[in-house]
Amino acid sequence: MKSASRALSGLTPRAREIVRAARELLEKEGPGALSMRRLGERVGMRAPSIYEHFRDKQALVAALISVGFEEQADLFDRAAESADPLQALATAYRDFARRQPHMYRLLTEQPLRRDLLVPGVEEAAALPLLRAVGGDVERARAVWAFAHGMVILELNRRFPPGADLDQTWRTGIGAFVRPDGAAKVTRRRS
C-alpha cells in the first residue's frame, strides 16, 4: 500500500495504521481474517477502540476497497498509455488479481457499498478502460465482465491443466478489437 495514498488522506494517522494492519491480514489470510479482535491485537488496542476510528466493519472494508481501487487506477492509467491499450489493460487487470488475489476478491465478490467509498475511486479505476473503448459504457462493461470471468476462473484453478491461458486472454480481448487495431465501439440505435 502506498504511504501517500489519496484514498486514505482523510483518515487520522491511527486509522491509517488500522487500514495498513487490515491490509496485511487480508494479504496473508484473506477476507475472513478481518476481525476487529485480530486488528486490535495487531495495532495494540482493544477491538472496541477501533470503532472510534471506523463506525463499523463495513467502513473499514470500504477504506480497504478504496485503496484497492486507487491502486488499480494507477496501474490502469499507466497501462492505457500503451500502443495497444485494451490488451495492456487486460494484462494489468490480470496481473493485479494474480498478485493480490485477496484484495481482488474483496473488490469484486460482495455487494459494493459505494456510499462508503472515497468519492471517485471506483470511477478512476474504470476510466482508462472506458477511454480505451471510445467511451462506450456497455462495451467497457462487457470487457470488464470477460476479464473478471477469466480472472476468477484462473484464480479458482478451473481451467484444465495445460490450457494456454495467455492465448485465451489474447483471443478474448481480441474479440473487442476492430481489424484496424482500435477498440470496437458500438453505436446505440435511436
C-alpha positions, 0 to 999 in steps of 0.5 A: 500500500502506498504511504501517500495514498489519496484514498486514505488522506482523510483518515487520522494517522491511527486509522491509517495504521488500522487500514495498513494492519487490515491490509496485511491480514487480508494479504496473508489470510484473506477476507475472513481474517478481518476481525476487529479482535485480530486488528486490535491485537495487531495495532495494540488496542482493544477491538472496541477502540477501533470503532472510534476510528471506523463506525463499523466493519463495513467502513473499514472494508470500504477504506480497504476497497478504496485503496484497492481501487486507487491502486488499480487506477494507477496501474490502469492509467499507466497501462492505457498509455500503451500502443495497444491499450485494451490488451495492456489493460487486460494484462494489468487487470490480470496481473493485479488479481494474480498478485493480490488475489485477496484484495481482488476478491474483496473488490469484486465478490460482495455487494459494493457499498459505494456510499462508503467509498472515497468519492471517485475511486471506483470511477478512476479505476474504470476510466482508462478502460472506458477511454480505451473503448471510445467511451462506450459504457456497455462495451467497457462493461462487457470487457470488464465482465470477460476479464473478471470471468477469466480472472476468477476462473484462473484464480479458482484453478478451473481451467484444465491443466495445460490450457494456454491461458495467455492465448485465451486472454489474447483471443478474448480481448481480441474479440473487442478489437476492430481489424484496424487495431482500435477498440470496437465501439458500438453505436446505440440505435435511436 
